[in-house]
Amino acid sequence: MFPLTGEFLAGRLREHLSQGDLTYIENLIDSVDEHGDGVRLVESGVPTEKSQLLIEGFVFRTIETDKRRFIVGIHVPGDFIDLHGFALGRLDHTLVSAGSVRLGSVPHKSLQRVMAERPGIARAMWFATLLDAAIHRKWIQTLEQLDAPRRIAHLYAELHERLDLIGRPIPRALRTPFTQLDLADMCGVSAIHANRAVGKLRDMGIGEIRRGDLYTDDWEALKRYARFDGSYLYGRGALKLQDDWR
């Protein structure tokens, strides 16, 4: 019923929205665009007039400084990649496609009407931006507490959980367009250290990463090794949204 926005907040707040709300959100999309790998979708500091929902693919949040790139977040289908730009006018980071992507655009003037006329939907979008912040905090924690092999394992554990929540279960192989350099830039290590970390995961039998795709016969073992607790994604566990969320 909702080919463009059917994965927005799926597995979390979506089940608490009315059919009318879901239809309204679907109709917010005024155009759909497709891009190849490595396209700079939104540049840091450039004024924005629309926010984009990721329909297919992966998008990186990146910060570049001293000729070095840092990947500070990943978006999966169902995520608004730049909803922050509606409130802030521009972003302090750059959004880049990771592989081929498909995006639906919502003009900011439409979001202004949402704020005025549909408070339930406005709160859902607020929730989406707060969910981004929760994921960002977890990334900071993993950089502080985990070594490189566990950081990479945690990254794939998180993606596995996020994709499962939106109805895209991963039985064995989680396929991504990520390069070894991407993994290094996500985990704050050099490409050499990332290569060693990938090798350690393979040698331990936790998982094998080939050209960005992670293969494992035991996702639970990988998650235990990564010390992964997906509660911060607000889909399961103690933080799962209850019927009284409003």
Secondary structure in CASP SS format (residue, H / E / C, confidence):
PFRMAT SS
TARGET T0000
AUTHOR 0000-0000-0000
METHOD secondary structure of the structure
MODEL  1
M C 1.00
F C 1.00
P C 1.00
L C 1.00
T C 1.00
G C 1.00
E C 1.00
F C 1.00
L C 1.00
A C 1.00
G C 1.00
R C 1.00
L H 1.00
R H 1.00
E H 1.00
H H 1.00
L C 1.00
S C 1.00
Q H 1.00
G H 1.00
D H 1.00
L H 1.00
T H 1.00
Y H 1.00
I H 1.00
E H 1.00
N H 1.00
L H 1.00
I C 1.00
D C 1.00
S E 1.00
V E 1.00
D E 1.00
E E 1.00
H E 1.00
G C 1.00
D C 1.00
G C 1.00
V C 1.00
R E 1.00
L E 1.00
V E 1.00
E C 1.00
S C 1.00
G C 1.00
V C 1.00
P C 1.00
T C 1.00
E C 1.00
K E 1.00
S E 1.00
Q E 1.00
L E 1.00
L E 1.00
I E 1.00
E E 1.00
G E 1.00
F E 1.00
V E 1.00
F E 1.00
R E 1.00
T E 1.00
I E 1.00
E E 1.00
T E 1.00
D C 1.00
K C 1.00
R E 1.00
R E 1.00
F E 1.00
I E 1.00
V E 1.00
G E 1.00
I E 1.00
H E 1.00
V C 1.00
P C 1.00
G C 1.00
D C 1.00
F E 1.00
I C 1.00
D C 1.00
L C 1.00
H H 1.00
G H 1.00
F H 1.00
A H 1.00
L H 1.00
G C 1.00
R C 1.00
L C 1.00
D C 1.00
H C 1.00
T E 1.00
L E 1.00
V E 1.00
S E 1.00
A E 1.00
G E 1.00
S E 1.00
V E 1.00
R E 1.00
L E 1.00
G E 1.00
S E 1.00
V E 1.00
P E 1.00
H H 1.00
K H 1.00
S H 1.00
L H 1.00
Q H 1.00
R H 1.00
V H 1.00
M H 1.00
A H 1.00
E H 1.00
R C 1.00
P H 1.00
G H 1.00
I H 1.00
A H 1.00
R H 1.00
A H 1.00
M H 1.00
W H 1.00
F H 1.00
A H 1.00
T H 1.00
L H 1.00
L H 1.00
D H 1.00
A H 1.00
A H 1.00
I H 1.00
H H 1.00
R H 1.00
K H 1.00
W H 1.00
I H 1.00
Q H 1.00
T H 1.00
L H 1.00
E H 1.00
Q H 1.00
L C 1.00
D C 1.00
A H 1.00
P H 1.00
R H 1.00
R H 1.00
I H 1.00
A H 1.00
H H 1.00
L H 1.00
Y H 1.00
A H 1.00
E H 1.00
L H 1.00
H H 1.00
E H 1.00
R H 1.00
L H 1.00
D H 1.00
L H 1.00
I C 1.00
G C 1.00
R C 1.00
P C 1.00
I C 1.00
P C 1.00
R C 1.00
A E 1.00
L E 1.00
R C 1.00
T C 1.00
P C 1.00
F C 1.00
T C 1.00
Q H 1.00
L H 1.00
D H 1.00
L H 1.00
A H 1.00
D H 1.00
M H 1.00
C H 1.00
G C 1.00
V C 1.00
S C 1.00
A H 1.00
I H 1.00
H H 1.00
A H 1.00
N H 1.00
R H 1.00
A H 1.00
V H 1.00
G H 1.00
K H 1.00
L H 1.00
R H 1.00
D H 1.00
M H 1.00
G C 1.00
I C 1.00
G C 1.00
E E 1.00
I E 1.00
R E 1.00
R C 1.00
G C 1.00
D E 1.00
L E 1.00
Y E 1.00
T C 1.00
D C 1.00
D C 1.00
W H 1.00
E H 1.00
A H 1.00
L H 1.00
K H 1.00
R H 1.00
Y H 1.00
A H 1.00
R C 1.00
F C 1.00
D C 1.00
G H 1.00
S H 1.00
Y H 1.00
L H 1.00
Y C 1.00
G C 1.00
R C 1.00
G H 1.00
A H 1.00
L H 1.00
K C 1.00
L C 1.00
Q C 1.00
D C 1.00
D C 1.00
W C 1.00
R C 1.00
END
